[in-house]
């Protein structure tokens, strides 16, 4: 199985901010429960690891209970 680029997950949040639970279900619906993800430089993430990476790198920000893309911290390709 090939890894899915993390930007595809960020694109889900670009469409609309979501809670972690709703985002998790959207990722499962779109990519499957066992999906593996990669970034521009790193690979081998599961959903929980990818979410932690996004938070740590401030690629997403929490607005109340919802997560949204922090466009200033996302590369543009």
DRENVOVO-271195 format. One record per residue (C-alpha): residue in one letter; x negated, y, z negated. Coordinates in pm, 1 decimal, decimal comma. Each point is the difference from the previous one (the first is absolute). Layout:
residues N
- A | X | Y | Z
...
***
This chain:
residues 77
- X | 0,0 | 0,0 | 0,0
- X | -139,4 | 340,7 | 92,2
- X | -8,6 | 279,7 | -251,6
- X | 239,5 | 291,5 | 30,3
- X | -144,8 | 349,6 | 3,3
- X | 88,5 | 196,8 | -313,0
- X | 128,2 | 287,8 | 213,0
- X | 303,9 | -213,7 | 82,9
- X | 92,0 | 0,5 | -369,0
- X | -64,3 | 373,4 | -22,6
- X | 226,4 | 46,6 | 302,3
- X | 285,2 | -159,1 | -196,9
- X | -49,0 | 268,8 | -265,7
- X | -26,5 | 272,4 | 263,0
- X | 351,6 | -89,4 | 111,7
- X | 130,8 | 48,3 | -353,6
- X | -140,8 | -2,9 | -354,0
- X | 77,8 | -323,9 | -186,0
- X | -27,0 | -149,9 | -343,7
- X | -259,3 | -272,7 | -43,1
- X | 272,2 | -264,9 | -3,9
- X | 161,4 | 125,8 | 321,7
- X | -339,9 | 35,3 | 169,0
- X | -96,6 | -353,2 | -103,7
- X | 322,0 | -136,9 | 151,8
- X | -46,9 | 206,7 | 318,2
- X | -353,1 | -144,2 | 37,0
- X | 129,6 | -355,0 | -53,0
- X | 279,4 | 56,4 | 251,6
- X | -236,2 | 151,2 | 257,5
- X | -316,7 | -207,2 | -44,2
- X | 85,4 | -301,7 | -216,9
- X | -62,5 | -86,6 | -365,1
- X | -354,1 | -127,5 | 63,1
- X | -118,3 | 287,4 | 219,8
- X | -362,2 | 108,4 | -27,5
- X | -108,9 | 355,5 | 71,8
- X | -309,7 | 189,0 | 106,6
- X | -105,3 | 362,9 | 1,2
- X | -237,0 | 175,0 | 237,2
- X | -297,9 | -131,4 | -200,0
- X | 122,6 | -275,8 | -234,3
- X | 201,9 | -317,7 | 35,7
- X | 159,2 | -278,6 | -201,8
- X | 268,4 | 194,4 | -186,3
- X | 329,4 | -147,2 | -115,6
- X | 285,7 | 243,6 | -65,2
- X | -90,2 | 65,7 | -364,8
- X | -364,7 | 63,7 | 84,9
- X | 96,3 | 227,6 | 287,7
- X | 237,3 | 199,4 | -220,0
- X | -274,9 | 42,6 | -260,9
- X | -240,0 | 109,9 | 275,5
- X | 251,6 | 258,9 | 125,1
- X | 51,5 | 137,2 | -351,1
- X | -370,6 | 5,6 | -86,3
- X | -87,5 | 178,9 | 325,3
- X | 299,2 | 235,0 | -38,9
- X | 138,9 | -107,4 | 336,5
- X | 342,8 | -15,4 | -160,9
- X | 143,5 | 212,2 | -278,4
- X | 282,7 | -66,3 | -237,5
- X | 294,1 | 237,4 | 2,8
- X | 223,1 | -109,3 | -286,2
- X | 57,4 | -371,2 | 62,0
- X | -81,5 | 24,6 | 371,7
- X | -330,2 | -36,4 | 181,4
- X | -77,1 | 222,6 | 298,5
- X | -293,4 | 36,8 | 238,7
- X | -256,1 | 264,7 | -91,6
- X | -70,1 | 106,2 | 357,8
- X | -310,8 | 197,1 | -99,6
- X | -171,3 | -322,6 | -112,6
- X | 87,4 | -220,9 | 297,6
- X | -227,5 | -23,1 | 301,6
- X | 166,6 | 93,0 | 326,7
- X | -39,9 | -281,2 | 248,0
***
